[in-house]
Amino acid sequence: METKKIEGIKNNEPFKGSGDFFDTKDEKDFNELYFDWKEFNAKLVKYGCRRTNFPEIISEGLSAYLFSLARTNNCSFSGMKSSSFDCIDPNDGKTYQIKAVSTMSKKEYGGPTSFGPHSEYDVLILVHIVVDEDRAYFYIFDENINNIMVNKTETFADQCARGVRPRFSLLKETLKNGYKPCLVYNFRRNNDTII
């Protein structure tokens, strides 16, 4: 990983900040971390515990690496009204929100996805990790999430307006809307990563 300064023009306005850039060595580390996480969860389940959440460094770092982005790691950017995004395209300033959900099989929806009430981004990427397959499915979700019903009476936008963190199954919405993965990634041991 290398942290570098990023600057450019977006919407005719200059922006400046920094981000983490990843290479093949980091990709190998992400694969090792994935299998460490998987084995740790197997031990937890053996003792009747819930599995832990999927580590954001794997989903965000892998997304940054695979899509040629920089992970912003909560770094603020001058010239942008929000820094609530996870990654940025260093060439054009397009911002990305990365959400991940892990399930044991491909048939499950997993738990709800949580959003900050003031999240702003240009592109939303959902990473669905299927543990039984050691595989990650990447989806670009481009529906207007403001209109999604997060409970019987409120939309995503309603809860954001109240300052509440909306929670709903982004994976369920993705599959319901017929999205196909834009990329499928196979986790591999021994640095034998194959996309």
Secondary structure by P-SEA (a helix, b strand, c coil): cbbbbbbbbcccbbbbbbbbbbcaaaaaaaaaaaaaaaaaaaaaaaaccccccccaaaaaaaaaaaabbbbccccccccccccccccccccccbbbbbbbbbbccccccccbbbbcccccccbbbbbbbbccccbbbbbbcccccccccccccccaaaaaaacccccccaaaaaaaacccccbbbbbbccccccc
